[in-house]
Each structure stands twice: as C-alpha cells, then as structure tokens.
Amino acid sequence: MAGLDPAIHEEKSVDPRVKPGDDELKAKDSVDQTTVYPEVAAGCGRRGVGCIEYPPARRVCGGDFRWCREDRADSRSVRPVFGEYRQGQRRGRQNGGRRFRQAPIELLVEDPHNSTDRAAAIARDWFENKGVDAILDVSGSSEALIVQRIGDTRHKIVSLSAPGAERLTNEGCTATSIHYVFDTYSIGHTVGTALVDRGFKTWFFITVDNNFGYDLERDTAEIVTAKGGEVIGRARHPLDAPDFSSYLARAQHSKANAIGLANAGADMTNTITKAKKLGMIPGPQTFAAMSLRITVVDALGLETAQGLTLSESFYWDLDDATRAWSKRFFDIVGKMPNSLQAGVYSSVTHYLQAVAKAGTDATDPVMTAMKAAPVDDFFAHDGKIRADGLMVHDTRLFQVKAPEESKYPWDYLKLVATIPADQAFPPLSQSKCPLAKK
C-alpha cells in the first residue's frame, strides 16, 4: 500500500456504539443544527425524492432517501416511516410529529426510478398540485437538471446534494437553485491537488464511457498537469462492464504512480475487487477512487479497500461536532453517514433557518437569506452559496486505513489533506452561469 502522510493529526475518536440521550430526539421550537432530525438523512444514498410538508401550504421537499408516507386522516401530523430500516421505521412511528416554529413537518417520498421523465412529472405535480415550495437533494445529474429547470419556471427552490454535474451551476444554473455538496470539479481538484503535492506525478485513468466519467477525468487531469504531473495513459470502459482485468493490466503495466477511477457504482466496486484479486491492492500504485463513500468502504471491507484515496466533504470522525451528529444518525440507522447524507441534513437545516430568518416561505426572501448566511455546522464551516448557486466549502482527501490501523467500529479513514474552498471549487469568474456576471 502506498502510504500518504496526513496533513494533520486526527482528534481522539469515540465509539459510535455510544448512543445519544433521548433528550436529543425531542422536538424544539427554534432551528439550529440539532432541530432537523437525523431521520431526514437516514435513508440517503437510495433513489427517491422526498418531501417535508408545512401544512396547510408551507412545504419543503427532499430526495434520495427511501422514506414512505403513512397516510392519515389528520394530514397535519407527521408520520415518517422508513421503508428500508426497521429500527428507523419503529422510531418514526414512535416519535410521531416534528415541529418547526409551531408548524408540523411531514416527510413524503416519490421514487423516479432513474427516469428523468418520472422525476419531471413528480416535480410538476408537487409544485402545481401539492403546494410544495422547495425540493431538496434529487438523485442523479440528469434528473437534477430537469427538476432544477422546472423549479425555475415555477419560481420554486431546488437544493441539490447528490448530483455531481458542473453544468448545474454553469449553463444550467437558475436563480432559485443551489448545488450543495460536491461537483466533479471539486472531486478532481481535491484528489489531484493533494496527491500531486505528495509526489504522485504520473497518472493512469480507468474511466466509464459517459459524461460523468469524462468530466471527472478531465477535471482531475486538468489540475494534475497544471501542478506539473502527467497523464500517461487511460482506458475507457462501457457502463456496467462485465470484467475489468484488461483495463487494470494496462494501468499496472503503465507503472503510473496513481490510478484514477473515474467511474462509480458497480463499475467502481468491481474495479476495486478485481484489483484486489490481481494483487494490486495493496501495492506500489495508489488508487484514487473518486466516487468512493464510507458506506462503500464498509461494504468492501478494509482488507479490500485499504490504501484507496477519496475526496469527501464530511467524515463522521473528524471532530466533536461530526461525531455527535453521526452518533444520533447511527442510533437510528445502525451505520455511520456518508457525505451525501450529512449534506442533505445540512441543506434542510440551512433552508429552515432561512425560512425562520425571512419570516416567510416565499422563494425570493428565503433564497436571499440562504445566500446571505454562511453554512456553519457539523458539515461545513464558513460555507458560502455564491451567485451561481454553488455552495463552496473546504474539501478533504482521505485514505482508507489498513485493517491493523483501524481501532474501533467504523474507524476507516485517515485524513491526508484539507483543500480550502477557493482551491477545491472553480472561481466565480470562470462560471458560465449568467447570474455570475451580474
């Protein structure tokens, strides 16, 4: 395994099995980072679109978490139900309603089934027939682009956490949308900057043959070459490729310092597991798995994932704030959260704080309040929502620990470098969003 020297020391961690007190789960009338409950994010990483409702007309919706609505005659009472996690399902039923400023909150869900047409139909129905004021998250860049456009035509807020396309805050930007967690530029520039600075000068890319893969490779290669590195080879594979042996053989033969995996999902995990079988993990070449999340590390196991590097905005064991929130999440789900789940929670909190400050759920004053206030919570510090809708914040490069380095459950990652927001995200002056020029 190619080791990386951490830029800073990790703080002393705590056992995630220690559960928070019940008082942390009680509803509060004021909005802070403990008011929007972890159930909001608990199912993130699944396909779907969800909704938080403020009866009779004040509603905010979110997506990418598998929640089910339990219909009741009294629609003013909240009944969140987890379709995926039995423990969370019981908790949702036991807790009953959540309240914000004395208004009940209800969570709804629709699943677009990876279909842009279905995502569009859901967004139109919510905005036109159900009084929805804001949609949050939305899984998949294609779905996000069309939901964002529909929100624009209806003058409704759309805040996106799971999609990664740069186009969302460039050519596709709108005055009522926010891109919250990451984009391909931030992944590429985090991984590329940190690794080249540590001597990984030569790169080989294994890239999925679609726009996501091309964007991720381009953004990473751009910073690698800008910092004096070199891309000495690449291999393109189709989506859902049956075997990765030949691509990995080419990467190994290149003797590149770093092998960039510009793919995701099953393609990424199959590449990693095949590399392990071929004896490349651990090995002299470092794999940069640019779409990797801690939940995937957990599924792969440290024996297979050791030494992989990844870009993340959030890790549960960074500091006291991340640990406190993550333990509450763990108590409900039985797993530690990834950055997408934490980002959904943070974005919903930021929206609710803006509603409270504006004194209304009307789009313009809420958007003004969201852009005026920094994002300063367990997820990000001094994050800012720019004119083009991009929320810029510090990002981090992590390396997966070897099995013998892990000291307690979910002790999977070591921090290698922190990349400041102005380096992790593109400068506003380069944005193709018309709103950035005003």
VEXDREN-2710 file (C-alpha; in Angstrom, 1 decimal):
% VEXDREN-2710
k/r/px/py/pz
1/MET/0.0/0.0/0.0
2/ALA/1.3/3.4/-0.9
3/GLY/1.1/5.4/2.3
4/LEU/0.3/9.1/2.5
5/ASP/1.4/11.4/5.2
6/PRO/-1.5/13.1/6.9
7/ALA/-1.6/16.8/6.9
8/ILE/-2.9/17.0/10.4
9/HIS/-3.5/14.6/13.3
10/GLU/-6.9/13.1/13.8
11/GLU/-8.6/14.0/17.1
12/LYS/-9.3/11.3/19.6
13/SER/-12.4/9.3/18.5
14/VAL/-15.2/7.8/20.3
15/ASP/-17.0/4.5/20.0
16/PRO/-20.0/5.1/17.7
17/ARG/-22.0/2.5/19.6
18/VAL/-22.4/5.0/22.4
19/LYS/-25.9/6.3/21.9
20/PRO/-27.2/9.8/22.5
21/GLY/-29.7/10.6/25.2
22/ASP/-33.4/10.6/24.4
23/ASP/-33.5/14.3/25.0
24/GLU/-31.6/14.9/21.8
25/LEU/-34.5/13.5/19.9
26/LYS/-37.1/15.8/21.3
27/ALA/-38.6/18.5/19.1
28/LYS/-37.5/22.1/19.5
29/ASP/-39.2/25.3/18.5
30/SER/-36.1/27.1/17.4
31/VAL/-34.0/26.0/14.4
32/ASP/-30.3/25.0/14.9
33/GLN/-28.2/22.1/13.7
34/THR/-30.0/19.7/16.1
35/THR/-33.5/20.6/15.1
36/VAL/-33.8/18.9/11.7
37/TYR/-33.7/15.3/12.9
38/PRO/-31.3/12.7/11.6
39/GLU/-34.2/10.7/10.1
40/VAL/-34.2/13.4/7.3
41/ALA/-30.9/11.9/6.1
42/ALA/-31.1/8.4/7.4
43/GLY/-32.1/6.7/4.1
44/CYS/-29.9/8.9/1.8
45/GLY/-28.0/7.1/-0.8
46/ARG/-31.2/5.3/-2.1
47/ARG/-33.0/6.5/-5.2
48/GLY/-36.0/8.6/-4.5
49/VAL/-37.5/12.0/-3.9
50/GLY/-38.9/13.1/-0.5
51/CYS/-40.8/16.0/1.0
52/ILE/-41.1/17.8/4.2
53/GLU/-44.5/19.4/4.4
54/TYR/-45.6/22.5/6.3
55/PRO/-49.5/22.4/6.4
56/PRO/-51.5/23.9/5.2
57/ALA/-49.3/25.3/2.4
58/ARG/-45.8/25.6/3.6
59/ARG/-43.8/22.6/2.4
60/VAL/-40.1/21.7/1.7
61/CYS/-39.2/18.5/-0.2
62/GLY/-36.1/16.4/-0.3
63/GLY/-34.9/13.4/-2.1
64/ASP/-32.5/10.4/-2.3
65/PHE/-33.8/8.8/0.8
66/ARG/-36.2/5.8/1.0
67/TRP/-39.0/7.2/3.2
68/CYS/-42.6/6.1/2.8
69/ARG/-45.6/8.3/3.7
70/GLU/-48.0/6.7/6.2
71/ASP/-51.3/8.4/5.1
72/ARG/-53.5/9.6/8.0
73/ALA/-56.8/11.4/8.1
74/ASP/-55.1/14.2/10.0
75/SER/-52.5/15.4/7.5
76/ARG/-51.1/17.9/9.9
77/SER/-49.4/15.2/12.0
78/VAL/-46.1/13.9/10.9
79/ARG/-45.7/10.1/10.4
80/PRO/-42.2/9.4/8.9
81/VAL/-41.8/5.8/8.1
82/PHE/-38.5/4.1/6.9
83/GLY/-39.1/1.6/4.2
84/GLU/-35.5/0.4/4.4
85/TYR/-34.6/0.3/8.1
86/ARG/-36.9/-1.5/10.6
87/GLN/-35.3/0.3/13.5
88/GLY/-35.9/3.7/11.9
89/GLN/-39.4/2.6/11.0
90/ARG/-40.2/2.0/14.6
91/ARG/-38.6/5.3/15.7
92/GLY/-40.5/7.2/13.1
93/ARG/-43.8/5.8/14.3
94/GLN/-43.0/6.3/17.9
95/ASN/-41.9/9.9/17.6
96/GLY/-45.0/11.0/15.7
97/GLY/-44.7/14.6/14.6
98/ARG/-41.8/17.1/14.3
99/ARG/-42.5/20.8/14.6
100/PHE/-40.8/23.9/13.3
101/ARG/-41.9/27.3/14.7
102/GLN/-45.0/25.5/15.9
103/ALA/-45.8/24.2/12.4
104/PRO/-45.9/20.4/11.9
105/ILE/-43.4/18.8/9.5
106/GLU/-44.3/15.9/7.2
107/LEU/-41.9/13.9/5.0
108/LEU/-43.1/12.4/1.7
109/VAL/-41.3/10.4/-0.9
110/GLU/-41.5/9.6/-4.6
111/ASP/-39.1/7.4/-6.5
112/PRO/-38.2/8.5/-10.0
113/HIS/-36.7/5.1/-10.8
114/ASN/-33.7/6.7/-12.5
115/SER/-36.1/8.3/-15.0
116/THR/-35.9/11.9/-16.0
117/ASP/-39.4/11.8/-17.3
118/ARG/-40.7/10.5/-14.0
119/ALA/-38.6/13.0/-12.0
120/ALA/-40.1/15.8/-14.1
121/ALA/-43.6/14.5/-13.6
122/ILE/-43.1/14.3/-9.8
123/ALA/-41.7/17.9/-9.6
124/ARG/-44.5/19.3/-11.7
125/ASP/-47.1/17.5/-9.6
126/TRP/-45.6/18.7/-6.3
127/PHE/-45.2/22.3/-7.4
128/GLU/-48.6/22.6/-9.2
129/ASN/-50.9/20.4/-7.2
130/LYS/-49.4/19.8/-3.7
131/GLY/-48.3/23.3/-2.8
132/VAL/-44.6/22.3/-2.5
133/ASP/-42.2/25.2/-2.0
134/ALA/-38.8/23.6/-2.3
135/ILE/-37.3/20.3/-3.4
136/LEU/-34.1/19.1/-1.9
137/ASP/-31.4/16.6/-2.9
138/VAL/-32.6/14.7/-6.1
139/SER/-30.5/11.8/-7.1
140/GLY/-28.7/11.8/-10.5
141/SER/-27.5/14.7/-12.6
142/SER/-29.9/14.2/-15.4
143/GLU/-32.9/14.2/-13.1
144/ALA/-31.4/17.2/-11.2
145/LEU/-31.1/19.3/-14.3
146/ILE/-34.7/18.9/-15.3
147/VAL/-36.1/19.3/-11.8
148/GLN/-33.9/22.4/-11.4
149/ARG/-35.4/23.8/-14.6
150/ILE/-38.9/23.1/-13.6
151/GLY/-38.3/24.8/-10.3
152/ASP/-37.0/27.8/-12.2
153/THR/-40.2/28.0/-14.3
154/ARG/-42.4/27.7/-11.2
155/HIS/-40.1/30.1/-9.2
156/LYS/-39.5/27.4/-6.6
157/ILE/-36.4/26.5/-4.6
158/VAL/-34.4/23.4/-5.6
159/SER/-31.3/22.4/-3.5
160/LEU/-29.2/19.6/-4.8
161/SER/-26.9/17.4/-2.8
162/ALA/-26.4/14.0/-4.6
163/PRO/-25.7/15.1/-8.2
164/GLY/-22.2/16.0/-9.4
165/ALA/-22.6/17.7/-12.8
166/GLU/-20.8/21.1/-13.1
167/ARG/-23.4/22.1/-15.5
168/LEU/-25.9/22.6/-12.7
169/THR/-24.1/25.8/-11.7
170/ASN/-22.8/26.7/-15.1
171/GLU/-25.0/26.6/-18.3
172/GLY/-27.9/25.0/-16.3
173/CYS/-27.9/27.4/-13.4
174/THR/-31.1/29.1/-12.2
175/ALA/-31.9/31.9/-9.7
176/THR/-33.7/29.5/-7.4
177/SER/-31.3/26.6/-7.3
178/ILE/-28.3/25.6/-5.0
179/HIS/-25.7/22.9/-5.6
180/TYR/-24.7/21.9/-2.1
181/VAL/-22.2/19.0/-1.5
182/PHE/-19.8/18.4/-4.4
183/ASP/-19.3/18.5/-8.2
184/THR/-16.8/16.8/-10.4
185/TYR/-14.5/19.8/-10.3
186/SER/-14.2/19.7/-6.5
187/ILE/-13.5/15.9/-6.6
188/GLY/-10.9/16.2/-9.3
189/HIS/-9.2/19.2/-7.8
190/THR/-9.2/17.7/-4.2
191/VAL/-7.7/14.4/-5.3
192/GLY/-5.4/15.8/-7.9
193/THR/-4.0/18.6/-5.8
194/ALA/-3.4/16.5/-2.7
195/LEU/-1.8/13.6/-4.5
196/VAL/0.5/15.5/-6.9
197/ASP/1.7/17.6/-4.0
198/ARG/2.7/14.4/-2.3
199/GLY/4.7/13.1/-5.2
200/PHE/2.2/11.2/-7.3
201/LYS/3.1/12.8/-10.6
202/THR/2.2/10.2/-13.2
203/TRP/-1.5/9.1/-13.7
204/PHE/-3.5/6.4/-15.5
205/PHE/-7.3/6.7/-15.7
206/ILE/-9.9/4.0/-15.9
207/THR/-12.9/5.9/-17.0
208/VAL/-16.5/5.0/-17.6
209/ASP/-17.7/5.9/-21.1
210/ASN/-20.2/8.5/-20.3
211/ASN/-20.4/12.2/-19.5
212/PHE/-19.8/11.7/-15.8
213/GLY/-16.6/9.7/-16.4
214/TYR/-15.3/12.2/-19.0
215/ASP/-16.0/15.2/-16.7
216/LEU/-14.3/13.5/-13.7
217/GLU/-11.2/12.5/-15.7
218/ARG/-11.0/16.0/-17.3
219/ASP/-11.3/17.9/-14.1
220/THR/-8.7/15.7/-12.4
221/ALA/-6.3/15.7/-15.3
222/GLU/-6.5/19.4/-15.5
223/ILE/-5.1/20.0/-12.0
224/VAL/-2.6/17.1/-12.3
225/THR/-1.0/18.7/-15.4
226/ALA/-1.3/22.2/-14.0
227/LYS/0.8/21.2/-11.0
228/GLY/3.5/19.5/-13.1
229/GLY/2.1/16.0/-13.2
230/GLU/1.4/13.9/-16.4
231/VAL/-1.3/11.6/-17.6
232/ILE/0.5/8.7/-19.2
233/GLY/-2.5/6.6/-20.1
234/ARG/-6.2/5.9/-20.0
235/ALA/-8.7/3.1/-20.5
236/ARG/-12.4/3.6/-21.3
237/HIS/-14.9/1.0/-20.4
238/PRO/-18.7/0.8/-21.0
239/LEU/-21.2/1.3/-18.3
240/ASP/-21.8/-2.0/-16.4
241/ALA/-18.6/-3.6/-17.9
242/PRO/-18.5/-7.3/-17.3
243/ASP/-14.8/-7.5/-16.5
244/PHE/-12.0/-5.1/-15.6
245/SER/-9.0/-7.3/-15.9
246/SER/-7.7/-5.8/-19.2
247/TYR/-8.1/-2.2/-18.0
248/LEU/-6.3/-2.9/-14.8
249/ALA/-3.5/-4.8/-16.6
250/ARG/-2.9/-1.7/-18.8
251/ALA/-2.8/0.5/-15.7
252/GLN/-0.4/-1.8/-13.9
253/HIS/1.9/-2.0/-17.0
254/SER/2.0/1.8/-17.2
255/LYS/3.7/2.0/-13.8
256/ALA/1.8/5.2/-13.1
257/ASN/2.1/6.5/-9.5
258/ALA/-1.7/6.9/-9.3
259/ILE/-4.6/5.1/-10.9
260/GLY/-7.6/7.3/-11.1
261/LEU/-11.0/5.5/-11.1
262/ALA/-13.3/7.9/-13.0
263/ASN/-16.4/5.7/-12.6
264/ALA/-19.0/4.9/-9.9
265/GLY/-21.4/2.4/-8.5
266/ALA/-21.0/-1.3/-9.5
267/ASP/-18.3/-0.4/-12.0
268/MET/-16.1/1.2/-9.3
269/THR/-16.6/-1.6/-6.8
270/ASN/-16.0/-4.2/-9.4
271/THR/-12.8/-2.4/-10.5
272/ILE/-11.6/-2.4/-6.8
273/THR/-12.4/-6.0/-6.1
274/LYS/-10.7/-7.2/-9.3
275/ALA/-7.6/-5.1/-8.4
276/LYS/-7.6/-6.8/-5.0
277/LYS/-7.7/-10.3/-6.7
278/LEU/-4.9/-9.3/-9.1
279/GLY/-2.7/-8.3/-6.1
280/MET/-2.7/-4.6/-6.9
281/ILE/-4.2/-3.7/-3.5
282/PRO/-2.2/-3.2/-1.5
283/GLY/0.6/-2.4/-4.0
284/PRO/3.1/0.2/-5.2
285/GLN/0.4/2.2/-7.1
286/THR/-2.2/4.3/-5.3
287/PHE/-5.8/4.0/-6.4
288/ALA/-7.8/7.3/-6.4
289/ALA/-11.4/6.0/-6.2
290/MET/-13.0/9.4/-6.8
291/SER/-16.7/8.4/-6.2
292/LEU/-16.0/6.3/-3.1
293/ARG/-18.0/6.8/0.0
294/ILE/-17.5/5.4/3.5
295/THR/-20.6/3.2/3.1
296/VAL/-18.9/1.5/0.2
297/VAL/-15.7/1.1/2.2
298/ASP/-17.9/-0.7/4.8
299/ALA/-19.4/-3.0/2.2
300/LEU/-16.0/-3.8/0.6
301/GLY/-14.1/-4.2/3.9
302/LEU/-10.7/-2.8/4.8
303/GLU/-8.9/-5.8/3.5
304/THR/-10.1/-4.9/0.0
305/ALA/-10.3/-1.1/0.3
306/GLN/-7.1/-0.4/2.2
307/GLY/-5.0/2.3/0.7
308/LEU/-7.7/3.8/-1.6
309/THR/-7.8/7.5/-1.6
310/LEU/-11.0/9.5/-1.9
311/SER/-12.4/13.1/-1.8
312/GLU/-15.1/13.8/0.8
313/SER/-16.6/17.0/2.3
314/PHE/-17.5/15.1/5.5
315/TYR/-16.3/12.3/7.7
316/TRP/-18.1/11.2/10.8
317/ASP/-14.9/11.1/12.9
318/LEU/-13.4/14.5/12.1
319/ASP/-14.3/16.3/15.3
320/ASP/-16.7/16.5/18.2
321/ALA/-19.5/18.0/16.1
322/THR/-19.3/15.4/13.4
323/ARG/-19.2/12.6/16.0
324/ALA/-22.1/13.9/18.0
325/TRP/-24.4/14.2/14.9
326/SER/-23.2/10.9/13.5
327/LYS/-23.9/9.0/16.7
328/ARG/-27.5/10.2/16.5
329/PHE/-27.7/9.0/12.9
330/PHE/-26.1/5.7/13.9
331/ASP/-28.6/5.2/16.7
332/ILE/-31.4/5.3/14.0
333/VAL/-29.8/3.6/11.1
334/GLY/-27.1/1.3/12.6
335/LYS/-24.5/2.7/10.2
336/MET/-22.4/5.8/10.0
337/PRO/-23.4/8.5/7.5
338/ASN/-21.6/9.4/4.3
339/SER/-21.2/13.0/3.0
340/LEU/-24.4/12.9/0.9
341/GLN/-26.5/12.0/3.9
342/ALA/-24.8/14.6/6.0
343/GLY/-25.2/17.2/3.2
344/VAL/-28.9/16.6/2.9
345/TYR/-29.4/17.2/6.6
346/SER/-27.3/20.3/6.5
347/SER/-29.1/21.7/3.5
348/VAL/-32.5/21.1/5.1
349/THR/-31.3/22.8/8.2
350/HIS/-30.0/25.8/6.2
351/TYR/-33.3/26.1/4.4
352/LEU/-35.3/26.1/7.7
353/GLN/-33.0/28.7/9.2
354/ALA/-33.6/30.9/6.2
355/VAL/-37.4/30.5/6.5
356/ALA/-37.1/31.5/10.1
357/LYS/-35.0/34.5/9.3
358/ALA/-37.2/35.6/6.4
359/GLY/-40.4/35.1/8.4
360/THR/-41.9/33.5/5.3
361/ASP/-41.5/30.6/3.0
362/ALA/-41.8/32.8/-0.1
363/THR/-39.0/32.0/-2.6
364/ASP/-37.2/35.3/-3.0
365/PRO/-36.7/36.2/0.7
366/VAL/-35.8/32.7/1.6
367/MET/-33.2/32.5/-1.2
368/THR/-31.8/35.8/-0.2
369/ALA/-31.5/34.6/3.4
370/MET/-29.8/31.3/2.3
371/LYS/-27.2/33.1/0.3
372/ALA/-26.6/35.8/2.9
373/ALA/-25.9/33.3/5.8
374/PRO/-22.8/31.2/5.9
375/VAL/-23.2/27.5/6.3
376/ASP/-21.5/26.8/9.6
377/ASP/-22.4/23.5/11.2
378/PHE/-21.1/19.9/11.6
379/PHE/-21.0/19.5/7.8
380/ALA/-19.2/22.7/6.7
381/HIS/-17.5/25.7/8.3
382/ASP/-17.9/29.1/6.6
383/GLY/-19.5/27.7/3.6
384/LYS/-21.0/30.2/1.1
385/ILE/-23.7/30.0/-1.5
386/ARG/-22.5/32.0/-4.5
387/ALA/-24.4/33.9/-7.1
388/ASP/-24.3/30.9/-9.4
389/GLY/-25.8/28.7/-6.7
390/LEU/-22.7/26.7/-5.9
391/MET/-22.1/26.2/-2.1
392/VAL/-18.3/26.4/-1.7
393/HIS/-16.6/24.9/1.3
394/ASP/-13.4/23.1/2.3
395/THR/-12.9/19.6/1.0
396/ARG/-10.7/16.8/2.1
397/LEU/-8.6/13.9/0.8
398/PHE/-8.8/10.7/2.9
399/GLN/-7.0/7.4/2.6
400/VAL/-8.6/4.1/3.7
401/LYS/-6.8/2.5/6.6
402/ALA/-5.3/-0.9/6.6
403/PRO/-7.1/-3.4/8.8
404/GLU/-4.4/-3.2/11.5
405/GLU/-4.8/0.6/11.7
406/SER/-8.5/0.5/12.5
407/LYS/-9.0/0.6/16.3
408/TYR/-12.8/0.7/16.7
409/PRO/-16.0/0.2/14.6
410/TRP/-16.2/2.5/11.5
411/ASP/-12.6/3.7/12.1
412/TYR/-12.0/3.5/8.3
413/LEU/-10.4/6.7/7.1
414/LYS/-7.3/8.8/7.8
415/LEU/-7.2/12.5/6.9
416/VAL/-4.4/13.3/4.4
417/ALA/-5.1/16.9/3.3
418/THR/-7.7/19.7/3.6
419/ILE/-8.2/21.7/0.4
420/PRO/-9.5/25.3/1.0
421/ALA/-12.8/26.2/-0.7
422/ASP/-11.2/28.6/-3.1
423/GLN/-9.0/25.8/-4.4
424/ALA/-11.5/23.0/-4.3
425/PHE/-14.2/24.8/-6.3
426/PRO/-13.8/26.8/-9.5
427/PRO/-13.6/30.6/-9.2
428/LEU/-16.7/32.5/-9.8
429/SER/-15.0/34.4/-12.6
430/GLN/-14.8/31.2/-14.6
431/SER/-18.5/30.4/-14.1
432/LYS/-20.6/30.1/-17.3
433/CYS/-23.7/31.0/-15.3
434/PRO/-25.3/34.3/-16.4
435/LEU/-26.1/35.1/-12.8
436/ALA/-22.4/35.3/-12.0
437/LYS/-21.9/38.1/-14.5
438/LYS/-24.5/40.4/-12.8
END
